[in-house]
Amino acid sequence: MSRDFDNLLLHKVTRTQLQAFADQPANSLLITGAVGSGKKNLAKYLAASLLGTSAEKLTNHPYFTLIEKPADKSEISIDTVRKLIKNMELKAPASTNLINRVALLQNAQFLSSEAQNALLKLLEEPPAGTLLVLTAVSEDDLLPTVASRTQKIKVINPSLPESLKFFNQYKAPQIEAAWWLSQGGVGLLVALLVEDSNHPLKQAVDQAKQFLSQSPYKRLIFLQAVSKDRAGFSLFLDALSRVLSALHAENLRKNNQPIAKKLLESRQTLETAIKRSEANTNTRLLSLALGLNITL
């Protein structure tokens, strides 16, 4: 089974958990990890391995289902889960594999409370040979009744030495820069190395870099626009935190104390904004405070 995951950069603890589950799969699995850690890719490789296909061909497999939050919606609705339950009532063909059907719910934290309660039916009475995979930032983002009915794999970010060894086709400075910016999150790390402009967090990182290069006035205009969408605003704050953290680390390594001090102050301002955002503080007020107090 190990050969199925050789193409994945994984922390040794995550790899051990993945191997163990693949060898003895249950009917439900929750994969948790930070934004940009590569949860979706890991889930797809696992699903492909269990279904006897490749990750590249997985989306065309007749018994693989991917559910994600629609771009124009704020949540995954109960109707989506009801449709999934109905589809799961159809019998899958007999197979020598322990798992012959997989449904992946990407970013399950976006499931509405009603949708999560409806999902309990599948978790409590899963059809034979069926695997339900959920990904989320944390199990605390899901109802306890949902999280408690799943086995769990936590995606731990690999170290810089592990990343340098894995991505040996790239130059070390390029890998190091991407690693510091991604904070070791494999999904974002790969997107940065291959310059994948479609990765949402990569897009947000590019926005954060552009934001820091602007005048205070233009920053305020930008923040007022992005704050209209709370999910997009949270993603931007995450990306800005990564950029400031990478810049701070770089200037500390160079012993550039004056710039490092300003970056630390900006990081502290941003950390306060992130905590207030998580507490549902008005995003327009947060954007105004950010625009005025980011000192770079």
Order of alpha helices (4+ residues) and beta strands (2+ residues): alpha-beta-alpha-beta-alpha-beta-alpha-beta-alpha-beta-alpha-alpha-alpha-alpha-alpha-alpha-alpha-alpha
